[in-house]
């Protein structure tokens, strides 16, 4: 009887540990994905102002965070888009983008629709930052970062950047 119970107990113990580890891993993935889209009870990205529609108001934290992101991209990317950046530069830029996005998520105090529009930009910034880690996708990731920074002033009303960064 002991010969049957002991392997069964080990099997149950291993299955329990595997289920726990899978659950923890799933929680991390889901929490990370949700952090890029939602926080503080805010929903998924809303429709963005386009053309002549009203732009969303900025606040000091948004201007500070976007200024930091723009400065990081400007410092890391060569003036000539045909030139590539090194792996070291790409990974440093990726870390700066992730830090900047974290700052915006932690400090944003925008109305719900403006916040949702911002989170659309943040998701695109993180996508570009993740692409920087892959040599084959590095150029596309860098271009995505530039495109997001160009799109930001079309969604949000001036002032867009900190005065010192203009």
C-alpha positions as a printed Julia matrix, in Angstrom:
166×3 Matrix{Float64}:
   0.0    0.0     0.0
   2.87   2.37    0.83
   4.29   1.74   -2.65
   1.11   3.16   -4.2
   0.5    6.08   -1.81
   4.01   7.53   -1.87
   4.18   8.02   -5.7
   0.61   9.31   -5.64
   1.52  11.83   -2.94
   4.59  12.95   -4.9
   2.46  13.28   -8.02
  -0.11  15.4    -6.22
   2.61  17.54   -4.66
   4.26  18.11   -8.07
   0.9   18.88   -9.7
   0.13  21.39   -6.94
   3.5   23.12   -7.35
   3.08  23.23  -11.12
  -0.41  24.69  -10.79
   0.85  27.3    -8.32
   3.79  28.26  -10.54
   1.54  28.49  -13.59
  -0.92  30.64  -11.7
   1.82  33.01  -10.53
   3.24  33.25  -14.06
  -0.21  33.94  -15.48
  -0.83  36.63  -12.85
   2.45  38.36  -13.77
   1.61  38.33  -17.49
  -1.96  39.52  -16.98
  -0.94  42.24  -14.48
   1.77  43.5   -16.85
  -0.6   43.59  -19.79
  -3.28  45.35  -17.78
  -0.79  47.9   -16.47
  -0.12  49.05  -20.01
  -3.82  49.51  -20.69
  -5.52  50.27  -17.39
  -4.8   51.66  -13.96
  -6.74  53.3   -11.16
  -9.99  51.89  -12.53
  -9.58  53.47  -15.95
 -10.64  51.52  -18.98
  -9.16  50.56  -22.3
  -8.02  53.2   -24.79
 -10.85  55.38  -26.05
 -11.24  57.0   -29.42
  -8.7   59.74  -29.89
  -9.31  63.28  -31.1
  -8.42  63.59  -34.77
  -8.44  66.39  -37.29
 -10.19  69.48  -35.94
 -11.59  67.78  -32.84
 -10.72  68.97  -29.37
  -7.44  67.72  -27.95
  -7.06  66.38  -24.42
  -5.6   68.66  -21.74
  -2.15  67.85  -20.37
  -0.95  68.0   -16.79
   2.51  68.54  -15.32
   3.21  64.81  -14.93
   2.25  64.09  -18.54
   4.47  66.89  -19.85
   7.36  65.76  -17.62
   7.05  62.1   -18.62
   6.69  62.79  -22.34
   9.61  65.22  -22.2
  11.78  62.54  -20.58
  10.75  60.03  -23.25
  11.44  62.46  -26.1
  14.86  63.34  -24.66
  15.76  59.65  -24.28
  14.78  58.89  -27.88
  16.53  61.99  -29.25
  19.73  61.14  -27.36
  19.77  57.47  -28.38
  18.74  57.54  -32.02
  21.09  58.82  -34.72
  20.02  61.86  -36.72
  20.19  59.75  -39.88
  17.42  57.11  -39.76
  19.48  54.86  -42.05
  22.04  54.43  -39.27
  21.4   51.76  -36.68
  22.05  51.85  -32.98
  24.17  49.37  -31.09
  22.72  46.66  -28.9
  23.96  48.52  -25.81
  22.25  51.74  -26.94
  19.05  49.86  -27.83
  18.86  48.13  -24.45
  19.57  51.4   -22.62
  16.82  53.13  -24.62
  14.46  50.23  -23.91
  15.09  50.65  -20.16
  14.57  54.44  -20.42
  11.27  53.96  -22.26
  10.05  51.43  -19.69
  11.04  53.79  -16.85
   9.26  56.69  -18.56
   6.1   54.66  -19.09
   6.17  53.56  -15.46
   6.49  57.2   -14.39
   3.47  58.16  -16.5
   1.36  55.29  -15.18
   2.23  56.13  -11.58
   1.73  59.89  -11.92
  -0.96  60.47  -14.52
  -3.97  62.4   -13.22
  -5.93  62.92  -16.41
  -9.66  62.7   -17.02
 -10.8   59.21  -18.02
 -10.91  59.75  -21.8
  -7.55  61.55  -21.88
  -6.08  58.83  -19.7
  -7.39  56.17  -22.09
  -5.85  58.01  -25.06
  -2.55  58.18  -23.17
  -2.62  54.46  -22.49
  -2.9   53.81  -26.21
   0.33  55.76  -26.65
   1.96  53.94  -23.74
   1.14  50.54  -25.21
   2.74  51.61  -28.5
   5.8   52.94  -26.68
   6.22  49.63  -24.87
   5.81  47.75  -28.15
   8.57  49.84  -29.71
  10.77  49.39  -26.64
  10.31  45.61  -26.73
  11.25  45.53  -30.41
  14.56  47.25  -29.57
  15.72  44.08  -27.8
  15.47  42.06  -31.03
  18.2   42.92  -33.57
  15.93  42.09  -36.53
  13.19  44.39  -35.19
  15.35  47.18  -33.8
  14.8   49.58  -36.71
  11.03  49.12  -36.63
  11.01  49.58  -32.87
  12.97  52.82  -33.12
  10.63  54.11  -35.82
   7.61  53.18  -33.7
   8.99  55.26  -30.81
   9.49  58.27  -33.11
   5.98  57.86  -34.54
   4.39  57.75  -31.07
   6.23  60.9   -30.0
   5.02  62.62  -33.19
   1.45  61.46  -32.54
   1.37  62.72  -28.94
   0.94  66.45  -29.88
  -1.96  65.56  -32.18
  -3.87  63.99  -29.29
  -3.05  66.42  -26.49
  -3.37  70.21  -26.32
  -0.36  72.45  -25.74
   1.76  72.75  -23.77
   3.16  69.37  -24.75
   6.66  69.44  -23.27
   8.41  71.06  -20.34
   9.63  74.54  -21.3
  13.26  73.57  -20.66
  13.06  70.79  -23.23
  11.7   72.82  -26.15
